[in-house]
Structure formats: structure tokens, C-alpha cells
Amino acid sequence: MSGEGADAGNPESDASVGDPDGGTYTLLIDLAAPAEIGVGALGAHAIDAGVYAYTGSALGAGGFSRVDRHRRTARGEHDVRHWHVDHLLGHPDARIDRVVRSVGADVECAVADRLSAGPVDGFGASDCGCKSHLAAGDEGESLDAFAARVRDAHEAAVESADAGAAGESEDATDAAESDARVDVVAGE
């Protein structure tokens, strides 16, 4: 389960981002300067410079290859804006610093709910009831400190999901032994 992989301040090699197992991910985004971005149907929004966390899921075919697509968008190599986060990542002052992943766990909303909602209501949450899947770091919070909070949110969400599965299982021992794990990989 959690605890494997790198700590929040020391990401593993980015080679594991394309892990086909899938799960939930949070992009830790450093926005170096204020940005005015249009976010599809959500309209135009002024986003302050700072650190942000966008939480999404990569449960379909290809698993975490979706993260690779987000990375290409942040590097300016992919211009299609399909998801809300693409509008932020396409800004020249935005970069993905690292990615926190819950491999093998569908805990997208549980992670997003554990982080304070960010500057755009409904961001990344058009298919659920969450306020937002974009969270802002606290004023003056370092990227490393925010990454640690994000990792804690992933670990708590996975533990809660494991406990819920154990309560629903006839054999709680089997359900509690989840293959889910939390790790941190490099951003760009």
C-alpha cells in the first residue's frame, strides 16, 4: 500500500509515469507568474502565481499515459485542450514539478476533497459533485510542503478506501491487503 516509492521531496524517475495499472494522480503545478486563462465553459479566470495541485484519474486503457499527455501540454508539445487542466498547463508560465500517484486506486474525489478547493469552482469536476479538482497551495507555502500535503491526502484516501473495502468484504483480511500504493514521480 502507501509508503512505497519516493518521498514528496525526492521524486522517482519519470519512467514510471506511463504505468498501465492506472489509478489516481495529482499534478503539482508551479505557476511562475499570474495567468489569465480561458477554461472552456467555465469562462476566463485570473490565476495568481503560486503552487497548485490538479487531481484526476487515469483508470481507462493506458493507465497513467494520460499524465504523459499532460506533460506534453505543459512543454508546449500538445495544443489540444480537452480537459480543464490543459488550459492551465498550456500557459507558458506553468510547469509540472512532480506527480503524486495512487497506483491501483480510484480515489480521485477523496483526494480532491482532502485538499482546499482552488481558484476556479468546478475545475476538473464536471463529472462529479466536488467543488473543484484544482487546489491552491497556502500563501507562501513551498512546493515541497504542498507536495507533502498532497501525498498525505493520497495516503489517507487510499487507507480510507481500503478500510471501506474491508468493511464490505466477507473476508476482511483479503480486502484490507490492497495492492494500491502511493508514490511520487518527476513532473517534466
Secondary structure, DSSP 8 states (H G I E B T S, - for coil): -TT-S--TTS-B-GGGGG-TT-EEEEEEEEE-S-EEEE-GGG-EEEE-SEEEEEEEEE-STTTTHHHHHHHHHHTTS-----SHHHHHHTSTTEEEEEEEEEET---HHHHHHHS---SSTTTT-TTSS-S-SEEE--TT--HHHHHHHHHHHHHHHHHHHHHHHHHHSSSHHHHHS---EEEEEE--
